[in-house]
Amino acid sequence: VQLQASGGGLVQAGGSLRLSCAASGRTSSVGTLGWFRQAPEKERKFVAAIRRVGGGTYYADSVKGRFTISSDNARNSVYLEMSSLKPEDTAVYYCAADEGRIISGLVHDSQYYDYWGQGTLVTVSS
């Protein structure tokens, strides 16, 4: 499975941005699609995830109520709508996918994802 993230950019605090991630290859094996982010000199952290079947969603506390994850199975794509952006949201955002082995309690754990996109930079200015 290959993942291609896009949509990053520079936005002012309070603004909105939509990230997209297109999956290709053996996408029928994917169970969970997730977004992670990594700020400069920080470790990669979970942002949101969605189940490919059923559409269950999961969010980090820091983005609940501001970010929305969605997917379009027909287009093999996952999206992250980000609003009320804050400077602390500045990071490289990565999309990730698993081979269907993640249970709900592990969606936040990056080690269980099998495929990663190249990342897209989001910069929020104050």
C-alpha positions as CSV (number, residue, x, y, z in Angstrom):
1,V,0.0,0.0,0.0
2,Q,1.3,3.4,-0.9
3,L,0.1,6.6,0.7
4,Q,0.3,10.1,-0.7
5,A,-0.5,13.0,1.7
6,S,-1.3,16.5,0.5
7,G,-2.9,19.8,1.5
8,G,-0.5,21.2,4.0
9,G,0.5,24.9,4.0
10,L,0.7,28.1,5.9
11,V,-2.4,29.3,7.8
12,Q,-3.1,31.9,10.4
13,A,-4.2,30.9,13.9
14,G,-8.0,30.4,13.9
15,G,-8.0,29.3,10.3
16,S,-8.8,26.0,8.6
17,L,-7.0,23.5,6.4
18,R,-8.0,20.2,4.8
19,L,-5.4,17.4,4.5
20,S,-5.9,14.5,2.0
21,C,-4.3,11.2,1.8
22,A,-4.7,8.9,-1.3
23,A,-4.0,5.2,-0.9
24,S,-3.1,2.9,-3.8
25,G,-2.1,-0.7,-4.1
26,R,-3.6,-3.5,-2.0
27,T,-6.0,-1.2,-0.2
28,S,-8.6,-3.9,0.4
29,S,-6.4,-5.2,3.3
30,V,-6.4,-1.9,5.1
31,G,-8.4,-1.8,8.3
32,T,-7.5,1.5,9.9
33,L,-6.4,4.8,8.5
34,G,-4.8,7.3,10.8
35,W,-3.1,10.7,11.0
36,F,-0.1,11.4,13.1
37,R,2.0,14.6,13.4
38,Q,5.5,15.4,14.4
39,A,6.5,18.9,15.5
40,P,10.2,20.0,15.3
41,E,12.3,18.1,17.8
42,K,9.3,16.3,19.2
43,E,8.2,12.7,18.8
44,R,5.5,11.6,16.5
45,K,2.0,11.8,18.0
46,F,-1.4,10.4,17.2
47,V,-4.0,12.8,15.8
48,A,-7.0,10.9,14.6
49,A,-8.0,7.5,13.1
50,I,-10.9,6.0,11.2
51,R,-12.0,2.4,10.6
52,R,-12.3,1.6,7.0
53,V,-15.3,-0.6,7.7
54,G,-17.9,0.9,10.0
55,G,-16.4,4.3,10.0
56,G,-15.6,4.5,13.7
57,T,-13.4,7.5,14.5
58,Y,-10.9,8.3,17.2
59,Y,-9.2,11.5,18.2
60,A,-6.4,12.8,20.4
61,D,-7.8,15.0,23.2
62,S,-5.8,17.9,21.8
63,V,-7.8,18.0,18.6
64,K,-11.3,16.9,19.6
65,G,-13.9,19.3,18.5
66,R,-11.5,21.0,16.1
67,F,-10.4,18.3,13.7
68,T,-12.6,15.8,11.8
69,I,-11.4,12.7,10.1
70,S,-13.3,11.1,7.2
71,S,-12.8,8.6,4.5
72,D,-14.0,7.9,1.0
73,N,-13.6,4.2,0.4
74,A,-14.5,4.5,-3.3
75,R,-11.6,6.9,-3.8
76,N,-9.3,5.1,-1.3
77,S,-8.8,8.4,0.5
78,V,-8.8,9.7,4.0
79,Y,-9.2,13.4,4.9
80,L,-8.4,15.5,8.0
81,E,-10.5,18.7,8.3
82,M,-8.7,21.0,10.7
83,S,-10.3,24.2,12.1
84,S,-9.6,26.6,14.8
85,L,-6.0,26.0,14.2
86,K,-3.4,26.9,16.8
87,P,0.3,27.6,16.5
88,E,0.9,24.4,18.5
89,D,-0.7,22.4,15.6
90,T,2.3,23.2,13.6
91,A,3.9,19.9,12.5
92,V,4.5,17.6,9.7
93,Y,1.3,15.5,9.3
94,Y,1.6,11.9,8.2
95,C,-1.1,9.5,7.1
96,A,-0.8,5.9,8.0
97,A,-2.6,2.6,7.3
98,D,-2.5,-0.9,8.8
99,E,-3.0,-4.4,7.5
100,G,-6.2,-4.9,9.5
101,R,-4.7,-5.9,12.8
102,I,-5.3,-2.8,14.9
103,I,-7.9,-3.1,17.6
104,S,-9.7,0.0,18.9
105,G,-7.4,0.3,21.9
106,L,-4.3,0.6,19.8
107,V,-5.3,3.1,17.1
108,H,-3.1,5.7,18.8
109,D,0.0,3.6,18.7
110,S,2.2,4.3,15.6
111,Q,4.0,1.0,15.9
112,Y,0.9,-0.9,14.8
113,Y,0.6,0.9,11.5
114,D,2.3,-0.8,8.5
115,Y,2.3,1.9,5.9
116,W,3.2,5.6,6.0
117,G,2.9,8.5,3.7
118,Q,5.6,11.0,3.1
119,G,4.2,13.8,5.3
120,T,2.8,17.2,4.6
121,L,3.8,20.3,6.5
122,V,1.3,22.4,8.3
123,T,2.4,25.8,9.7
124,V,0.1,27.9,11.9
125,S,1.2,31.4,12.4
126,S,0.1,33.4,15.4
